[in-house]
Amino acid sequence: MCDLHSDSDDIPSDIEDAARNAVCLLIPEKSKAAYDLVYEKFEKWRKEKKVKHVNEKVLLAYFEDKNLKASMLWTHYSMLRTELSLKKSDGYHAKKSSVFSKVNIAKFLTEAEDNKFSVIFCLLIFTVSDITNFS
């Protein structure tokens, strides 16, 4: 069975099952041990170097330190990228973007200084006119 951690009890079981199946498709069972090994080596290196967060610079430094051949570099990167996306995204919740209401737009158009925001005025008018034409 593929591993998938859930921090939330409010996710229906069918959604949990679908997510677990998706994880199984990302990493075939016969390759799971190899993926885990690559991830464990990276985590060990990260702890030795006292690296708290993973980003592009950290990955570049890790692969530079490992001095792998080009073919192995790509394989390890691909495996590590998959493992990181699965393990580091646990508990991630997307933040909803703010959206301007009609009232916000009207207030901006009537109260903003013309000389400072003329370009934004034009873009806003074109955008609103496009949206209303397609609705």
Contacts in CASP RR format, 6 or more apart in sequence:
PFRMAT RR
TARGET T0000
AUTHOR 0000-0000-0000
METHOD contacts of the structure
MODEL  1
MCDLHSDSDDIPSDIEDAARNAVCLLIPEKSKAAYDLVYEKFEKWRKEKK
VKHVNEKVLLAYFEDKNLKASMLWTHYSMLRTELSLKKSDGYHAKKSSVF
SKVNIAKFLTEAEDNKFSVIFCLLIFTVSDITNFS
1 20 0 8 1.000
2 20 0 8 1.000
2 21 0 8 1.000
2 23 0 8 1.000
2 24 0 8 1.000
2 27 0 8 1.000
2 29 0 8 1.000
2 32 0 8 1.000
3 23 0 8 1.000
4 16 0 8 1.000
4 19 0 8 1.000
4 20 0 8 1.000
4 23 0 8 1.000
4 86 0 8 1.000
5 90 0 8 1.000
6 16 0 8 1.000
7 90 0 8 1.000
7 91 0 8 1.000
8 91 0 8 1.000
23 86 0 8 1.000
26 82 0 8 1.000
26 86 0 8 1.000
27 35 0 8 1.000
27 82 0 8 1.000
27 83 0 8 1.000
27 86 0 8 1.000
34 79 0 8 1.000
35 79 0 8 1.000
35 82 0 8 1.000
35 83 0 8 1.000
36 83 0 8 1.000
38 76 0 8 1.000
38 79 0 8 1.000
38 80 0 8 1.000
38 83 0 8 1.000
39 79 0 8 1.000
39 80 0 8 1.000
39 83 0 8 1.000
39 84 0 8 1.000
39 87 0 8 1.000
42 62 0 8 1.000
42 80 0 8 1.000
45 62 0 8 1.000
45 65 0 8 1.000
46 54 0 8 1.000
46 58 0 8 1.000
46 62 0 8 1.000
49 61 0 8 1.000
51 58 0 8 1.000
54 84 0 8 1.000
54 88 0 8 1.000
59 77 0 8 1.000
59 80 0 8 1.000
63 73 0 8 1.000
63 76 0 8 1.000
63 77 0 8 1.000
66 73 0 8 1.000
66 76 0 8 1.000
68 76 0 8 1.000
100 108 0 8 1.000
105 124 0 8 1.000
105 128 0 8 1.000
108 117 0 8 1.000
108 124 0 8 1.000
109 121 0 8 1.000
109 124 0 8 1.000
112 120 0 8 1.000
112 121 0 8 1.000
114 121 0 8 1.000
END
